[in-house]
Amino acid sequence: MDIKMIVTDLDGTLLRTNKSISEQTKLVLEQCRKRGVKVVYATGRGGSADGVAPAELFDGRVTMNGAVAVLDETVVYNRLIPYQTARPLLMACDKHGLKTTSELSGMHYSNFIVSDEWPTITSFQIVDFSQHDMDAEKLYAVIRNPEDAELIARHLPSSLYLTISRDGLAQVMHKDATKSRAISVLARMWDSAPEEIVAFGDDKNDIDMLNYAGTAVIMDNALDEVKAVANHICDTNDNDGVAKWLEENVLNKES
């Protein structure tokens, strides 16, 4: 298996339930990089990713479900949602009583106290969405039931798409902001073909990158619909599933 690039989701995949990366996993990633294999994370997180996945562990980073790709602290891919497009949707969610945010460059422009919902997120401003005039990398809302998701879908412009995570977070991105598109930009810069990429994931927003990669490895704790696209199933996120698979299929085979 000639692997030149490793791409991994964070929550539910590389991160354990307590949102940490084990020392064994860090060691395996370091060993892969020493052998010339590029290591990238691709997450739905924005600025909060830095707090759980130190940049020095990775060659590249994809955030906001693919709205942004960073290489050596340089943004190499960026797909923003214009505020004129975002505003009607934000206002509809606000009127419906949903906790809603527009995120840009790590700042959360919200109608609620974000740190009450996620204590690690402290960079936020309470705003009036009817007056909000900043573009966004991602919009998101906490949904409580299927009707909330249906409301967002009804107000969704054709230039955007909606994905809902297993923990009830509705995320809205530009239609060109996908993990696979952002990953493909990094892959071209490193001259890596899709068949030379292994991707790890567990949730619905990972499916497009798993289909893009030549090898799709799904966590044992993944949703069943994600497991349906698997080439391989590895151990759970709490049992160092990513590290174990890389040790057996990349490090040991290269040895």
N, C-alpha and C positions, 0 to 999 in steps of 0.2 A: 504494500500500500504506500504509494509515493505521495505523502502529505507535505505540502508546502505552507499551508495556512490553516490555523485553528480559529474557529469563531464560536464563541459561547455566549449564551444568554446569561444573565446574572441571577435574578430572583427565581428560586425554585430549581436552579441548574448549577451554576458555579457556587452561589452563596448557600450556606446552610440556613436552616430555619431561623437561627439567631442573627442572620445577615452578616456572618463572618466568612472568610475564606480560610480553610484549614492550612496549617503549615505544610502538610504533605502536598496539598494542591499547589501551593506557591512553589514548592521545590520542583514539582513535575513541570509546571509551566516554565520555570527558569531553565530546566534541562532541555526542554523542547526549543526554547529560543537560542540556547547555546549551540544547538545543532542546525541553526539556520531556519527553523520553522517560525513563521510569523504568528503572533498570538493577538487576537482581537476580541473585545467584548462587544455585543450588540444588545442593547437594552431599551426598554420603554422609558427608563428613567431619564431625567435631565441632569441638572446640576447635582442632584443628590447621589449620583453614581460615584462621584469622586470620594464621598465619605465611606463607601463600602468596598470600592475596587480601586486601590491606589494606581495612578497612571503609570508608575514605574514598572508595574508588572506586565504591561501590555505594549505592543508595537503600534496599535491603532485602537480607536474607540468609536463606536457608533451609538448615538444616543437618540432619544425621542422617537423610538421605533423606526429610525432611519432618516429622520429629518436632518441630522447632522452627522458628519464623519470627520474625525480629527486624526491627523498624522503629525507626530512631532510638534504638538501644540498648534498646528496650522489647520484651519478648517478647509477641507478639500471637497466637501459636498454639503449643501445647505438648501433646503426647500421650505420656505416660510409660507404661512397662511396670511394673506393680506388682511389688515384689520377691517376693511370694508366687507370682506367675506365673512370674517369671524363674528362681527358685531351682532347681526340678527340671531345667530345661533346662541351666542352667549346670553343675549337678552331673553330668549325663549326659555333657556335653562333656568335663568334667574327667576323669571316670572313663575315657573313651575316649582320653585322652591328647592332646586338642586344645588348642592355645594359645587361650585364651578370655578375653573381657573384657566387663564391664558398664560402660558409660560414662554419666556424668552430669555436666553442667556442666564439661566439659573434663577431668574426672578419670577415669582408667581403673582400674577395680578388677579385677585380673587374677590368673591363676595362673602367669604368666611375666613375665620382665623385658621390658616392652614396648619399651624403647629399644634392646634387642638386635635386635628385628625392624624397628622404625622409629625411627632415631636422633633424629628431630626431636620425638618424643613423650617428654617427660620427666615429665609429671604422671601418675604411676601408683602404685598400692599393691598389694602382693601380699596376697591375702585367701583365707580359707577360704569357699568358696561355700556350704557348708552352714550357715554362720553369717551370711552376708551379708544385711543387712536394709535396703538402700537401693534405691529405685526406679531405673529406667534410662531414658535416652532411646533407647539402642540397645544391643543385644548383638552381639558379633561373634566369629568364630572363624576361624582359619587352617585351611583344609581342604587335604588332601593328595591325595585321590582321591574318586571318586564315592561310595564307602562312607561316608566322613565326612559328605557332604551328606545321604545317606539317613538316617544316624543322627539328625542334627539335625531332619530332616523328621518322623521317627517320634515325636520328643519335643516337637514344636511344638504348643502350645495353639492352639485355634481363634481366639483373640483376637489372635494374632500372625501375621506373615507373614515369609517367608524370601526373600532375594534373594542371588544369588552373582555377584560381579563377575568380570570377565575375568581378574583376577590372583589368583583363588582365595580371596577373602575372603567368608565367609558372614556376612551381615548380617541381623539379626532386629529387627523393629520392631513397634510397635502397629499394628493393622490400619488405624487412621485416620491413621497417620503416613506419608503419601505426599507426594511432591513436588507433585503436582497440588493436593491439598487445601491445603497450606501456601501455595502460590502463589495459589490462589483467594482466600484471606483477604487477602493484600496487594492483589490486583487489585480486590477490592471496596472497599478503603479508598481506592484511587486512581481509582475509577470507570472501571476498564478492563475491557471485555468480552473473553472468550477470543479472539474474532476480531481483537482489537487487540493480541494478544500474539504475539511470535516467540520460540521456544525453540530452544536449541542443545544437542545431546547426542551421545554416542557409545556408551554402554553400556546394558545391560538395565534398570538402575534409572532410566534417563531416559525409558523408553517411555511411562509414564503421563502425564508432563508434556508430552511431545511430542504425545501424542494430545489433551491438553487445550487446548493452544495452537492458535490459528487458523493459524499458520504454523510448521511443523516443519522445521528445518534440521539436517541430519545431517552430521557430519564425514566427510571422505573416509577417515579412519582408523577409522571406526566398525565395529562388528560388523555382519555382513550382516543379521541379524534386526532390528537397529535401523534400518538403511537402508530396510527394507521399509515403515516408516511415514513416510518422508520426503516432504515437499513439494519440498524442494530439497536438493542435496548441495553442501557448500562445501569449500574446501581443507582440508588437515590442520591439526591443532593446532600443529605445528611450523612451518607456513607462514602463520600468522595468519589461519586460515580464518574465524573469527568476525569479525574486523575487516574483512577484505576484503568479506564479504557485507554487513555493515552499511554500509560506505562506498558500495557500489553500489546497495543497495536501500532504504536509509533516508536517509543523508546526501545523496547525489547527487540522489535523487528529490525530496527536500525543497528542495534548492537550485533 
